[in-house]
Amino acid sequence: MTAEDATPATSPPARSVLVARAPERGAGLVARLRDLGLEVVAAPVIERAPADDLAPLDDAVRGLARGAYVWAVVTSVNAVDALADAAARTGTSLAETPARWAAVGPATTRALAAVGVTTDLVPEDDATAAGLVAAFPDPAVTDPETPAVLLPLGDLARPTLDDGLADRGWAPHVVTAYRTVRHALPTDLAERARAGGFDVVVVSSGSVAREIAAQAGTGTPVVAIGTPSADAARDAGLHVAAVAAHPTDEALAAAVERALSGLAPSDPALSDTRPTGTNRAPDTSAKEHP
């Protein structure tokens, strides 16, 4: 066969990933995935909307300023944004509050730092509401009354944090900081996803997983940011190909790479199986959005 007869070698098409986040929120992960040679599209399926009634959050932020709370516990970047908006409305400063601050994970810690707040507590290995409860200190025995903890949560939050801190002897004050609402995928992306046009979808919360199932179908495997999000994805009928070891862009990129490689998971949390008869309530905000 002559050189003219030889068929030029062609590179296989790049594997494709849908990151279900707003481009500005997903920029770090998108960059890491593109560095791996993947085609990456970022598009949100949920978004933050103001609470129906802003007065309770504004009152809570005023309470923070006057020392009404011993701790403020934040479980998402969305909650930080809502608190910052409330501080601007009320003319207060989050950075100057006497309360101590707890954050669910690194993204929330960074968001607090961006508004001048130093985080005093972050769970080491479990960036979930349950992890925060486990890491939280007990109230001081010298406290004359049950000390108050502010929990600015999304409207779909489960009572894990509220109940857990109450059981530890604290007085949680839950206030709705924001609402989680549907954000429609562009028609072309939704059609592409339903037609199997992505190899994997990255989901960063239970709400995102449910919207992916509703808008893009359940045919594409997903990579979840953590176990609660993976559980919610399975409940929505999605196949979980991998779970990130930590809620970071680096760990999510590694999980995507592992999912695309087809390697069998070694950790039970990465398996797409669970005991029969398990009936979990949908999780929506136990895991943070990096």
Secondary structure, DSSP 8 states (H G I E B T S, - for coil): --TTTS---------EEEE-S-HHHHHHHHHHHHHTT-EEEE--SEEEEE-S--HHHHHHHHHHHHT--SEEEE--HHHHHHHHHHHHHHT--GGG-SSEEEESSHHHHHHHHHTT----B--SS--SHHHHHHH-----TT-SS--EEEEEEETT--THHHHHHHHTT-EEEEEEEEEEEE----HHHHHHHHTT--SEEEE-SHHHHHHHHHHH-S-S-EEESSHHHHHHHHHTT--EEEE-SSSSHHHHHHHHHHHHHT---SSGGG-S---TT------SSSS---
